[in-house]
Amino acid sequence: MGIKVAKFGGSSLACAKSFQRVFAIVMADPSRCYVVPSAPGKRFSQDDKVTDLLYVCHDHVQRSLPFSDVFKQISQRYLGIVKELDLDLDLTPELQLIESNMQKQSTADYAASRGEYLNGIILAAYLGFDFVDPALAVSFDQNGCFNLKRTEEKLVEVLASHPRAVIPGFYGAMPNGSIKTFTRGGSDITGSIIARSIKADLYENWTDVSGFLMADPRIVSNPKPISVITYSELRELAYNGANVLHEAAIFPVRQVGIPINIRNTNEPDNPGTMIVRQVDNVDSIGDITGIAGRKDFVIVSIEKALMNSELGFVRRLLSIIEDHNVSFEHLPSGIDIVSLVIIESQLAGKLDQIIAEIRQQLHPDKVEVFHDIALIATVGQSMAYRSGIAVKLFRALADAKINVRMIDQGSSEMNIIVGIENKDFEKAITAIYQAYNS
């Protein structure tokens, strides 16, 4: 295969032994030309992520508190990695400069980004690759919005003279040169942007799991792995609560059709999960791809005779919640009824006023509110082409004596979403999984 971009997460670069595993992975395939590191993650359950410690340092500076003890902990972490790897690398000047800059009231973005920056310097020295600071190419506009076009142009220009390079993830620069970070998990985005810019054949995202699973392993015992998933299916699962790849990391490569391969640094021989634009032969995949869900929704059900003929009814309904800065997740409807599905936390201190305004402005026959609702999405692109998919799902819920309060399905027929009571959440996911895997 041609050029690959390999992004390694914090758990993959948490200590010297992790660096050694990454070294072996990169060197095993000459096409892995560009490597994107995160900051060191946790080495054990009670450990601290370096990024979190850097945020603590910044917070202490803002409150005029000493931060030298915390920064010393960060420094020792990096110096320990350098020493264990037996590198001819003096990181002390970089650490001193960062500490000095932080004392001068640097931004939170600058402080947080130094985790990836320092890890990138170490990894580049260890691999024998060039080090490229993403602040030279990853561009944000004056409003702090990511500028993809400008970034692509600069990356092509900068990387032309670096055929093999380490480019830290998570951050770039504003027009004035100040550091700007993506949201947490932003190293995934950096890797995706680089893959797009250099027209890579594959974007590898290395982490501590062997790809995606059909269901949450904390709920379902030993769920099956997902070998292939489409971008659209991934987005559906992520939106509905699955802890998968950072959503924003999908779009740069999705637009140009570059596949993503989720791999496990600790099990490099495992093929993991391949994320592709489409699967041409749906007969080669199962009835469903995965199951995901979230708890703590509210359903506000509005009933009114002849609602369908009342022009602007739904528009006025949505205007009411918009005025309260509330957004909805789903809007299932019937001929004389429409329901708003809203995350419970959005309605804190607002629900009574919203209901009052609905009654006053829309004059419904009935308004009902159902609390403690969970949503479960059953996702799969083959669902639209096979009969009996929905029957399995609802029979499984009925056999488990779970009452369905809401049903919704997108026009793509890629998912079926059901609303149930919070208390039945785990039981429902288990029942649905078993229905398609028995």
DAQUIDA-V696627 format. One record per pair of residues at least 6 apart in sequence whose ideal C-beta (glycine too) atoms are under 6 Angstrom apart, sorted by sequence separation. I is the first residue (numbers start at 1). J is the second residue. If there is no record, write none. Layout:
((I	J) (I	J))
This chain:
((12	18) (26	32) (61	67) (140	146) (141	147) (174	180) (217	223) (238	244) (264	270) (279	285) (307	313) (383	389) (42	49) (60	67) (82	89) (124	131) (182	189) (332	339) (397	404) (409	416) (41	49) (139	147) (171	179) (172	180) (195	203) (215	223) (420	428) (82	91) (102	111) (214	223) (238	247) (263	272) (408	417) (40	50) (57	67) (121	131) (171	181) (213	223) (214	224) (262	272) (39	50) (139	150) (170	181) (261	272) (262	273) (330	341) (407	418) (39	51) (139	151) (170	182) (191	203) (213	225) (328	340) (329	341) (355	367) (57	70) (78	91) (138	151) (261	274) (406	419) (8	22) (56	70) (57	71) (211	225) (212	226) (328	342) (404	418) (405	419) (259	274) (260	275) (378	393) (98	114) (170	186) (53	70) (137	154) (170	187) (259	276) (137	155) (169	187) (402	420) (231	250) (75	95) (257	277) (326	346) (53	74) (137	158) (169	190) (136	158) (402	424) (231	254) (13	37) (50	74) (6	32) (14	40) (324	350) (402	428) (4	31) (13	40) (14	41) (308	335) (400	427) (3	31) (4	32) (10	38) (15	43) (71	99) (5	34) (6	35) (7	36) (8	37) (9	38) (10	39) (14	43) (307	336) (384	413) (1	31) (3	33) (10	40) (11	41) (132	162) (324	354) (383	413) (10	41) (305	336) (400	431) (130	162) (140	172) (212	244) (132	165) (134	167) (139	172) (142	175) (381	414) (134	168) (138	172) (140	174) (303	337) (129	164) (130	165) (131	166) (132	167) (396	431) (89	125) (129	165) (302	338) (379	415) (396	432) (129	166) (320	357) (87	125) (134	172) (135	173) (301	339) (320	358) (377	415) (378	416) (393	432) (396	435) (78	118) (140	180) (299	339) (300	340) (377	417) (61	102) (81	122) (85	126) (156	197) (234	275) (124	166) (155	197) (299	341) (375	417) (376	418) (123	166) (392	435) (297	341) (298	342) (375	419) (57	102) (152	197) (120	166) (228	274) (229	275) (230	276) (297	343) (298	344) (373	419) (374	420) (226	273) (120	168) (230	278) (296	344) (374	422) (298	347) (372	421) (58	108) (203	253) (242	292) (372	422) (117	168) (211	262) (228	279) (241	292) (374	425) (116	168) (240	292) (241	293) (376	428) (58	111) (116	169) (237	290) (241	294) (57	111) (116	170) (210	264) (378	432) (203	258) (209	264) (237	292) (196	252) (233	289) (54	111) (55	112) (188	245) (192	249) (196	253) (202	259) (203	260) (204	261) (205	262) (206	263) (210	267) (54	112) (113	171) (188	246) (195	253) (200	258) (189	248) (193	252) (202	261) (204	263) (206	265) (189	249) (192	252) (196	256) (210	270) (229	289) (304	364) (51	112) (54	115) (185	246) (188	249) (192	253) (211	272) (212	273) (304	365) (210	272) (211	273) (302	364) (303	365) (195	258) (303	366) (51	115) (16	81) (50	115) (302	367) (19	85) (113	179) (301	368) (16	84) (113	181) (16	85) (110	179) (112	181) (300	369) (109	179) (109	180) (299	370) (109	181) (298	371) (299	373) (332	406) (39	115) (214	290) (215	291) (297	373) (332	408) (39	116) (297	375) (330	408) (295	374) (39	119) (293	374) (294	375) (37	119) (293	375) (37	120) (293	376) (292	377) (37	123) (291	378) (290	379) (288	378) (289	379) (289	380) (288	380) (285	382) (282	382) (26	127) (287	389) (282	385) (13	119) (19	126) (295	422) (295	425) (33	164) (34	165) (35	166) (36	167) (37	168) (38	169) (36	169) (240	377) (291	429) (291	432) (237	379) (291	433) (236	379) (233	379) (233	381) (288	436) (38	187) (287	436) (230	381) (36	190) (36	191) (34	194) (236	415) (7	187) (7	191) (5	191) (5	194) (5	195) (12	206) (5	200) (3	200) (11	208) (3	201) (4	202) (5	203) (6	204) (7	205) (8	206) (9	207) (2	201) (1	201) (4	204) (219	426) (219	429) (220	430) (220	433) (215	429) (215	433) (25	268) (21	265) (12	265))
